[in-house]
Amino acid sequence: MSNESMIARVLKSIFFKKAQGKASRYATNSAKMFELAKEVISKMQKVGFRENMSDFQTNVQLLIRMIRAYASGEYKGLPWKSILSIVAVLIYFVSPIDLIPDFLPVIGITDDVALIVWLVKTFGSDIQKFSEWEKRKKTINIG
C-alpha cells in the first residue's frame, strides 16, 4: 500500500473522525492539552523508535512543544485549523485502537507514522513559524 493511499484511508477512517471530534474539546482546554502531550511522550518511550526514525522523533517532539506553548498561552501564532489538525493527529497517535492497531508488532505504528509525516508536510509553514519563534525566544538579547 502506498503512503498516499495509507493517508487517504487514515483520514477517512472512523478512528480519525473520532479524533477530529475530540480535537476542539482538547484545544480549548489547557489541562487536556498538557495531558495529551504526556500521553504522546509516553507512547514514544513505549514504542522505542529506532535510530532511523530520528526525524520522526524530532517532529513529534516539536509538535509536543507546540501544543504545550499553545496551551500555556505562550505561543498564539497557530491558526485554529492548524491546532485542531495537530491535536486530532496526536489524539489518533496515542490511541491504541486505530486503522492499524498498535498491538501488531512493527506494522501497528505504520499509520501513526504516516499521519505525522502528512501533518508535518501539510502544516509545514505553521510548524516552521513556531520553530523560528522558539529559536528567537531562546536567544538572549544583550544590549
N, C-alpha and C positions, 0 to 999 in steps of 0.2 A: 504494500500500500504506500503510495507516495505521500510525502509530507503534506502536500496541498490537500489531498483528499482526507487525510487524517484530521487536519484543522477544520475542514468543512464539516466532517462528521461530528467532531467535538462541539463546534459552535452551534450545531443544530440539535445536539443531544438534550434529552430531558435533564441530565445531570448539570449541564452548563446553564440551561434555562433556570434551574433551581438556584444556582449560584448567583445568576443575574438578579433573581427575585430578592435575594438576601442582601445584595450589594448596597442598596440605598440605605437600608437599616444600619448596616455597618458604617457606611461613610458618614452618617450623621451622628455617630456615637463613638466618641474617642475611646472609651473603655473597650468596646468591641474591636476597634482598630488595633489597639495595643495587644489584645488577646490574640487576634489573627496573626500579628507579627510573631508572637511567641509560638503559635502553632506551626507557622512556616519554618521557623528556626528548628523546632523540634523534629519536624519531618525531614529537614535537610540533614540533621545529625543521624536520624534513624536510618535513612536510606544510604548514607555514606557514599556520596557521589565520587566516582573515580577521578584521577588527575586529568583525564582527557575531557572532563566536564567543568574545568575551571572557569571558562567563560560563562557557562550556565550559572554556576555558583555565584560569580561576581554579579551577574544580572539580578539574581534573586536577592542577594544582599542589598543591592541598590534599591530594588523595589521595596524591601522592608524598611530601609531608611526613609524612603519617600512617604510611605503611609504613616510612619511614626512622626515625621516632620509635619505632615498634613494634619494628623490627629492632634498634635500638640499646638497647632496654630502657628508654628514657626514658619512654615512654607505655605503660601497661599497662591502660588503660581500655577496650580494644576487646574485645568478646565474640568468641570463636573463630569463630562463624558469620559475623560481620561481616568479620573479617580474611580468612577463606577466600574470601568473596564478592568483596571488594575485590581480592585477589590474582588470583583467577580472571578477573575483568573486565580487569585490567591485562595479564595474560598474553594474553588474547584481543585486546586493543587493540594490542599490539605485534606480534602475529602477522600477517605479510603475506598469508597464505592463510587466509581465514575465509569466512563466509557470502557476503559480497560482497568479493571480492579487492581489496586496497588499490591494485593497479596500475591499476585502472579509474579514469580521471580523475573527480574530483568525487564520483561516487556510491560510490566504493570505501571511503570512510570513513563512509558513512551508518550502517551497522550499528554501527560503533565508537562514534560519537557517541550514537546511540540507547541503546546499552548503558550508557554512562557516565551519561547523563541518568536512566535507570532506576535505576541503582545509587544515585545521589545522592538520588533520591526515596525509594527503598526503605529505605535506611540513613541517612536524614537525621538522625535523633536521635543516632546514634553519631557522625556527622560533625560535628554541631553541638557535641556534648560535647568532641570533640577540638579544635575551633576555639576554644571557650571556654578549654580548658586551655592551648592555645597562647598566647592573649592574656594569661592570668594569668601564665604563665611569662615572658613578655616584659616584664611590668610590674615596675618596680623598686619594692620596698618600702622606704621610708625611715621610720625611726622605729619 
